Amino acid sequence: MTQPPPSPPARRTVLLPDEATTARLAQRLASALAPGDLMALRGDLGAGKTALSRALIRAVTEEEAEVPSPTFTLVQTYETDIGPVWHFDLYRLSGPDEVTELGWDEARAEAVLLVEWPDRLGPLLPADRLDITMTFTGPDSRQADLIGHGMWEDRLRTFDLSGLEQP
């Protein structure tokens, strides 16, 4: 007896014509996150990964919070309304073994993780995650493709993106 093919992961698309819409998406995402969640942020340099992360962190801290890019520090941590948030930028890592030196195991155990350049994690990339791929659609506009993996599949299918999602 053959097994039916697995259903494709949940996929949603949001057009982001400006940074204000990116912030609205970040606020919606922030409302659904809890410690143990991981958002894998993909896209070219300048595609909006850090802008989305910054808006999300501000949504769970203070609107005017200083949220520097972790490009040079590799990781920034925040105490927030939803618990600890660790924002990783793995662009400069040469392999997954280096991420353990940044507190990866501690972060996975207790925090929400925002990970830019998640492919650098290799086998450490969790199966339960929300992938967000940011792409350019114009000089100031972007598109966010959200793909739920593992426990995120059902969560993403029922996630409220009203007013943001493309039909």
C-alpha positions as CSV (number, residue, x, y, z in Angstrom):
1,M,0.0,0.0,0.0
2,T,1.5,3.3,-1.0
3,Q,1.5,6.3,1.2
4,P,0.0,9.5,-0.1
5,P,2.6,12.1,-0.7
6,P,3.2,14.5,2.2
7,S,1.2,17.7,1.9
8,P,3.3,20.8,1.0
9,P,4.3,23.0,3.9
10,A,2.0,25.9,4.7
11,R,3.0,28.9,2.5
12,R,1.7,32.5,2.8
13,T,2.8,35.7,0.9
14,V,2.7,39.3,2.0
15,L,3.6,42.3,-0.1
16,L,5.5,44.9,1.8
17,P,5.2,48.2,-0.2
18,D,6.9,50.2,2.6
19,E,8.5,49.9,6.0
20,A,5.2,50.6,7.8
21,T,3.7,47.5,6.3
22,T,6.8,45.5,7.3
23,A,6.3,46.8,10.9
24,R,2.6,45.7,10.8
25,L,3.7,42.2,9.7
26,A,6.3,42.1,12.5
27,Q,3.6,43.1,15.0
28,R,1.4,40.3,13.9
29,L,4.2,37.8,14.1
30,A,5.3,39.1,17.5
31,S,1.8,38.4,18.9
32,A,2.1,34.7,18.0
33,L,5.7,34.0,19.2
34,A,6.7,32.2,22.4
35,P,10.0,31.0,23.8
36,G,11.2,28.0,21.7
37,D,10.0,29.6,18.4
38,L,12.5,30.2,15.6
39,M,12.1,32.5,12.6
40,A,14.6,31.8,9.9
41,L,15.1,35.0,7.9
42,R,16.4,34.6,4.3
43,G,17.1,37.0,1.5
44,D,19.7,39.0,-0.2
45,L,21.7,41.8,1.6
46,G,19.4,44.7,2.1
47,A,16.2,42.7,1.5
48,G,14.7,43.7,4.8
49,K,15.6,40.9,7.2
50,T,17.0,43.2,9.9
51,A,14.1,45.8,9.3
52,L,11.6,43.0,10.0
53,S,13.6,41.8,13.1
54,R,13.9,45.4,14.4
55,A,10.2,46.0,14.1
56,L,9.4,42.7,15.8
57,I,11.7,43.4,18.7
58,R,10.2,46.9,19.1
59,A,6.7,45.4,19.1
60,V,7.7,43.3,22.2
61,T,9.8,45.9,24.0
62,E,9.4,49.7,23.3
63,E,8.5,51.5,20.1
64,E,11.7,53.6,20.3
65,A,14.0,50.8,21.6
66,E,17.5,50.8,20.2
67,V,17.8,47.7,18.1
68,P,21.2,47.5,16.5
69,S,21.9,45.1,13.7
70,P,23.9,42.0,15.0
71,T,26.0,42.0,11.8
72,F,29.3,42.6,13.8
73,T,28.3,41.3,17.2
74,L,26.7,38.2,15.6
75,V,24.0,38.1,18.3
76,Q,21.9,40.6,20.3
77,T,19.7,39.6,23.2
78,Y,16.6,41.4,24.5
79,E,14.4,40.9,27.5
80,T,10.9,41.4,26.2
81,D,7.2,41.0,26.9
82,I,7.3,37.5,25.4
83,G,10.5,36.4,27.1
84,P,14.0,36.5,25.9
85,V,14.6,37.2,22.2
86,W,17.9,36.4,20.6
87,H,18.6,38.0,17.2
88,F,21.4,36.2,15.3
89,D,23.1,37.3,12.2
90,L,25.2,34.4,10.9
91,Y,26.4,35.9,7.7
92,R,30.1,36.0,8.9
93,L,30.1,32.5,10.3
94,S,32.1,29.8,8.4
95,G,30.1,26.9,9.8
96,P,27.6,25.6,12.3
97,D,30.2,24.8,15.0
98,E,30.8,28.5,15.5
99,V,27.2,29.2,16.5
100,T,27.5,27.1,19.7
101,E,30.1,29.6,20.9
102,L,27.4,32.3,20.7
103,G,25.1,30.5,23.2
104,W,23.0,28.6,20.7
105,D,22.0,25.8,23.1
106,E,21.0,28.3,25.8
107,A,19.0,30.4,23.3
108,R,17.2,27.3,21.9
109,A,16.2,26.3,25.4
110,E,14.7,29.6,26.6
111,A,14.2,32.2,23.9
112,V,12.5,33.3,20.7
113,L,15.2,33.1,18.0
114,L,15.4,35.4,15.0
115,V,18.1,34.0,12.7
116,E,19.4,35.8,9.7
117,W,21.4,33.6,7.2
118,P,20.0,30.4,8.8
119,D,21.7,28.2,6.2
120,R,24.9,28.7,8.1
121,L,23.4,26.5,10.9
122,G,23.6,23.4,8.7
123,P,22.3,20.4,10.7
124,L,21.5,22.7,13.7
125,L,18.6,24.3,11.9
126,P,15.5,23.1,13.7
127,A,12.7,21.2,11.8
128,D,10.1,23.3,13.7
129,R,10.5,26.8,12.3
130,L,9.0,29.6,10.3
131,D,11.0,30.5,7.2
132,I,10.6,34.0,6.0
133,T,12.2,34.9,2.7
134,M,12.4,38.6,1.9
135,T,12.8,39.6,-1.8
136,F,12.9,42.9,-3.6
137,T,9.9,43.9,-5.6
138,G,11.0,47.5,-6.2
139,P,13.3,50.2,-4.8
140,D,11.4,50.5,-1.5
141,S,9.1,47.5,-1.6
142,R,9.6,43.9,-0.6
143,Q,7.7,40.6,-0.6
144,A,7.8,38.2,2.4
145,D,7.2,34.5,1.7
146,L,6.3,32.7,4.9
147,I,6.7,28.9,5.0
148,G,5.8,26.9,8.1
149,H,7.8,23.8,8.9
150,G,6.9,21.2,11.6
151,M,4.7,22.7,14.3
152,W,4.6,26.0,12.3
153,E,2.6,24.4,9.4
154,D,-0.7,24.5,11.2
155,R,0.1,27.7,13.0
156,L,0.8,29.5,9.8
157,R,-2.3,28.1,8.1
158,T,-4.5,29.8,10.8
159,F,-2.3,32.9,11.3
160,D,-4.2,36.2,10.9
161,L,-2.7,38.0,8.0
162,S,-5.9,39.8,7.1
163,G,-5.2,43.1,5.3
164,L,-1.6,42.1,4.6
165,E,-1.8,38.9,2.5
166,Q,-2.0,38.6,-1.2
167,P,-5.0,36.7,-2.5
